[in-house]
């Protein structure tokens, strides 16, 4: 083989290896950049979820404090219309709290516990409004428990144990859901 051809082939081989190395380096750099971009996107999404969750939790907690103030507006000897208005207003606050809590991402246990606690608040407001003639002690206590639940979540603390009424509501809700599911099965499979 002639030296000119050999040196040309060696030069061509070196250029091909150099081009391949450059191509490989570019590809590796792009892969690394894509990974970094994915990590930045995931962090931004996590930050956004946390921000939205905190905002929803803040609104829910503010609504619970409004509910607590509303409960304290109870007066012994209110007329039936005043009691009804007091109950409806309080019920609206519990609904707003539950709506805001439903928007808190990645908080299934909190949402379930708060849903049960708010149902207990609704029940105790009914008892306080229609079945007693004293200050709304049950409603106040149960609202404080709901506040404690949401506050513990927002601080990152473990949730407090369920109150006895919350635990009973949880069992009753499960029984209602099981009965509903059984009813649906019977409707879909008539024998």
PyMOL commands that set and color helices and strands:
alter all, ss='L'
color gray80, all
select helices_A, chain A and resi 3-71+80-102+108-130+137-155+164-188
alter helices_A, ss='H'
color red, helices_A
deselect
rebuild
show_as cartoon
